[in-house]
Amino acid sequence: MSEHDEKPDKPAEERRDARDDSAGAGSGLRKELPQEVPATAPAAEETPDELERRQAAEPRQAPEPKPDPEPRLTGRQRLVQGVWPPRVTRAQLIVAVLLFGLGFGLAVQVASNSDSDSALRGARQEDLVRILDELDDRTQRLEDEKQGLEKQRDELENSSDQAEEARKQTIEKERQLGILAGTVAAQGPGITMTIQDTKGTVEADMLLDAIQELRAAGAEAIQVNGVRVVASTYLTDSGKGVGVDGNKIDAPYRFKVIGKPQDLEPALNIPGGVVQTLEKEQATVTIERSTDIVVDALRAAKRPDYARSSSQ
């Protein structure tokens, strides 16, 4: 048996490796292949219970905050943004000032009218009728005076002796002015008003209100406790009494007034008038009508220092 026949044959793999080793050793350029990555076994399909337990074990991450959408403006907010801050021109400012002045004037007028109407709103029917009659009487007096002046004018124009007629009218006018000025005595129908003031609460302004109310009602001559009341008369408080043109008078205050009694007495008794004001001050007022009142207190005629007749 030969030597070749005695050696058994090597396996094919060993022969192949030997060839590779010899070839690599001879050339020195053996290539090393990367190691094979073992394939990952496919994960077994999880049951719903296992999935729930795994999700419960994993830490929960907070959801990322979403950016807030821009808020939508309401109609009122858009209106405010359009009006404020104001963009005012000079013309608009002038118009606003004029409108403010007009509104203020209207408000003042309405307030004054409401104040004047408040007393009438609470008055009784008979008081309203009395006030209306007084206004009618004043209107009639003014109409009579107008007719008298027109009659005098016609007499002067139509008289044949204009000088004599003018003299008569001048004498009559002087008499009338003398009564108003207090330089001559007067007599006629009228009223007597007596004010008892036991508490000492009546003041000068209350008596002045009475005089003004009587003049407005058509009083032609007034006398208070022996002092003639004229256009220049003034009243002041003087201790427990009242001073009239510097003459002190004490209570009771006695007014002698010549005029139409039907006009004088209602003027003093109107709601909120002289009588009610004095009674609120615990004074007692008595008014008596008469057909013959004598006002004999006189005032000395005073020559004016500066005024002169325009006919001179």
C-alpha positions in Angstrom: 0.0 0.0 0.0 1.4 3.4 -0.9 1.8 6.3 1.4 -0.7 8.3 -0.4 -3.2 5.6 0.0 -2.5 5.3 3.7 -3.5 8.9 4.7 -7.1 9.3 5.0 -8.8 12.1 3.1 -9.4 15.2 5.2 -12.8 16.7 5.2 -13.7 19.2 2.6 -14.1 22.0 5.1 -10.6 21.5 6.5 -9.2 21.5 3.0 -11.0 24.7 2.2 -9.8 26.4 5.4 -6.3 25.3 4.7 -6.4 26.8 1.3 -7.7 30.0 2.7 -5.0 30.1 5.4 -2.3 29.4 2.9 -3.5 32.0 0.5 -3.9 34.5 3.2 -0.5 33.8 4.7 1.0 34.1 1.3 -0.5 37.3 0.4 -0.9 39.0 3.8 -4.1 40.6 2.7 -6.7 38.6 4.6 -10.0 40.2 4.8 -11.9 40.0 8.0 -15.6 40.0 7.7 -17.7 41.9 10.2 -19.4 39.8 12.8 -22.9 38.9 12.0 -25.5 40.6 14.2 -27.7 38.0 15.6 -31.2 38.6 14.4 -33.6 39.7 17.0 -36.4 37.4 17.6 -39.7 38.9 16.8 -41.5 40.1 19.8 -44.3 38.1 20.9 -47.7 39.7 20.5 -48.8 41.3 23.8 -52.2 40.6 25.2 -54.4 43.5 26.3 -53.7 42.9 30.0 -49.9 42.9 29.4 -50.2 46.1 27.3 -52.2 47.8 30.1 -49.6 46.7 32.8 -46.7 47.9 30.7 -48.3 51.3 30.1 -49.1 51.6 33.8 -45.4 50.8 34.6 -44.0 53.4 32.2 -43.7 57.0 33.5 -46.3 59.3 32.2 -45.2 62.3 30.3 -47.1 65.6 30.7 -48.7 66.6 27.5 -47.1 69.5 25.8 -49.0 72.8 26.4 -50.8 74.0 23.4 -50.4 77.7 22.5 -53.5 79.7 23.5 -55.5 80.9 20.6 -56.0 84.6 20.3 -59.1 85.7 22.2 -62.0 86.9 20.0 -63.3 90.4 20.8 -66.9 91.1 21.5 -68.8 93.9 19.8 -68.6 96.1 22.8 -64.9 95.6 23.1 -64.4 96.5 19.5 -66.5 99.6 20.0 -64.4 100.6 23.0 -61.2 100.2 21.1 -62.6 102.3 18.3 -63.7 105.1 20.6 -60.8 105.1 23.2 -58.3 106.7 23.2 -60.3 109.5 21.6 -59.1 111.3 18.6 -60.7 114.7 18.9 -60.3 117.5 16.3 -60.6 121.1 17.0 -64.0 121.3 15.3 -65.3 118.4 17.4 -64.1 120.1 20.6 -65.8 123.4 19.7 -69.1 121.6 19.0 -68.8 119.6 22.3 -68.3 122.9 24.2 -71.3 124.5 22.5 -73.5 121.5 23.2 -72.4 121.4 26.8 -73.3 125.1 27.3 -76.7 124.5 25.6 -77.5 121.5 27.8 -76.4 123.4 31.0 -78.7 126.3 30.1 -81.7 124.0 29.5 -81.0 122.3 32.8 -81.0 125.6 34.7 -84.2 126.7 33.0 -86.0 123.5 33.8 -84.8 123.6 37.4 -86.0 127.2 37.8 -89.4 126.4 36.3 -89.8 123.3 38.5 -89.0 125.4 41.6 -91.6 128.1 40.7 -94.2 125.4 39.8 -93.7 123.4 42.9 -95.7 125.8 45.1 -98.6 125.9 42.6 -98.5 122.1 42.2 -99.3 121.6 45.9 -101.9 124.4 46.1 -105.6 123.8 46.7 -108.2 124.5 44.0 -109.5 127.6 45.7 -106.0 129.0 46.1 -105.3 128.5 42.4 -108.6 130.3 41.6 -107.5 133.2 43.9 -104.1 133.5 42.2 -105.7 133.5 38.8 -108.2 136.2 39.8 -105.3 138.3 41.1 -103.5 138.0 37.8 -106.6 139.0 36.0 -107.0 142.0 38.3 -103.4 143.1 37.6 -104.0 142.8 33.9 -107.2 144.9 34.2 -105.4 147.6 36.2 -102.7 147.8 33.5 -105.3 148.0 30.8 -107.2 150.8 32.7 -104.0 152.7 33.1 -103.2 152.3 29.4 -106.7 153.6 28.5 -106.3 156.6 30.8 -103.1 157.6 29.2 -104.6 157.3 25.8 -107.5 159.4 26.9 -105.2 162.1 28.1 -103.3 162.1 24.8 -106.6 162.4 22.9 -107.8 165.3 25.0 -104.5 167.1 24.5 -104.7 166.6 20.8 -108.4 167.6 20.4 -108.7 170.4 22.9 -109.1 173.9 21.5 -107.3 175.3 24.5 -104.4 172.9 24.7 -102.5 175.0 27.2 -105.4 175.0 29.7 -105.9 171.3 29.3 -102.2 170.7 29.8 -102.3 172.7 33.0 -105.2 170.7 34.4 -103.5 167.4 33.6 -100.3 168.7 35.2 -102.1 169.5 38.4 -103.7 166.1 38.5 -100.4 164.4 37.8 -98.8 166.4 40.6 -101.4 165.2 43.0 -100.9 161.6 42.0 -97.2 161.9 42.3 -97.5 163.6 45.6 -99.4 160.6 46.9 -96.8 158.2 45.6 -94.0 160.4 47.0 -95.7 160.7 50.4 -95.8 164.5 50.4 -99.6 164.7 50.6 -102.2 162.7 52.6 -104.3 160.1 50.9 -107.7 158.6 51.6 -109.7 155.8 50.0 -110.7 152.1 50.3 -108.1 149.6 51.4 -107.1 147.2 54.2 -105.5 147.3 57.6 -103.1 144.5 58.4 -101.9 144.0 62.0 -99.0 141.7 62.8 -98.7 140.5 66.5 -95.1 139.4 67.3 -95.0 138.1 70.8 -91.9 135.9 70.2 -89.8 138.6 68.6 -89.3 136.4 65.5 -90.5 138.9 62.8 -87.5 140.4 61.0 -87.1 143.3 58.6 -87.0 141.2 55.4 -90.5 139.7 56.3 -92.0 143.2 56.5 -90.3 144.1 53.3 -91.8 141.1 51.5 -95.2 142.3 52.7 -94.7 145.8 51.3 -93.5 144.4 47.9 -96.5 142.1 47.7 -98.9 145.0 48.5 -97.2 147.1 45.8 -97.5 144.3 43.3 -101.2 144.0 44.2 -101.9 147.7 43.4 -101.3 149.5 46.7 -101.2 153.2 46.1 -100.3 154.4 49.6 -98.8 152.5 52.6 -98.1 153.6 56.1 -96.5 151.4 58.8 -96.7 152.5 62.4 -96.8 156.2 61.5 -94.0 156.0 58.9 -95.0 156.6 55.3 -93.6 154.1 52.8 -92.3 155.5 49.6 -90.1 154.2 46.7 -86.9 154.9 48.6 -88.0 153.3 51.8 -85.6 150.8 53.4 -86.0 148.4 56.4 -83.4 147.2 58.9 -83.3 145.0 62.0 -83.1 147.2 65.1 -82.8 145.2 68.3 -86.1 143.6 69.0 -87.9 145.9 66.5 -87.5 147.0 63.0 -86.2 150.2 61.5 -88.1 152.0 58.7 -86.0 154.7 57.0 -84.1 155.0 60.3 -87.2 155.2 62.5 -87.5 152.3 64.9 -90.9 150.7 65.2 -92.0 148.0 67.6 -94.6 145.2 67.4 -97.5 145.1 66.8 -96.8 146.2 63.3 -99.8 148.0 61.8 -100.1 148.5 58.0 -102.6 151.0 56.6 -102.9 150.4 52.9 -105.0 152.2 50.2 -106.0 150.2 47.2 -108.6 147.7 46.0 -109.4 145.4 48.9 -110.4 142.6 46.6 -106.8 142.5 45.3 -104.8 143.4 48.4 -106.1 140.7 50.8 -105.8 137.7 48.4 -102.2 138.8 47.5 -101.2 138.4 51.1 -103.0 135.0 51.6 -101.6 133.2 48.6 -99.9 129.8 49.3 -96.4 130.4 50.5 -97.1 134.1 50.7 -96.7 136.7 53.5 -99.3 135.4 55.9 -98.1 131.8 55.8 -94.5 132.9 56.2 -95.3 135.0 59.3 -97.5 132.3 60.8 -94.6 129.9 60.5 -92.6 132.3 62.7 -95.4 132.1 65.3 -96.7 135.5 64.5 -100.5 136.4 64.3 -101.7 138.2 61.2 -105.1 140.0 61.1 -106.4 141.6 57.9 -109.5 143.9 57.8 -111.1 145.5 54.8 -112.4 149.0 54.9 -114.0 151.5 52.5 -112.2 154.5 54.2 -108.5 154.3 55.0 -106.6 157.4 55.8 -102.9 157.6 55.3 -101.8 160.9 56.8 -98.1 160.3 57.6 -96.1 162.7 55.3 -92.6 162.8 54.0 -90.8 166.0 53.3 -90.2 166.7 49.7 -86.5 166.2 49.0 -84.9 168.1 46.1 -82.7 165.8 44.1 -79.0 166.7 44.2 -78.2 165.7 40.6 -81.3 164.8 38.7 -83.0 167.6 36.7 -86.0 167.6 34.4 -85.1 166.9 30.9 -87.5 169.7 29.7 -85.4 172.4 31.3 
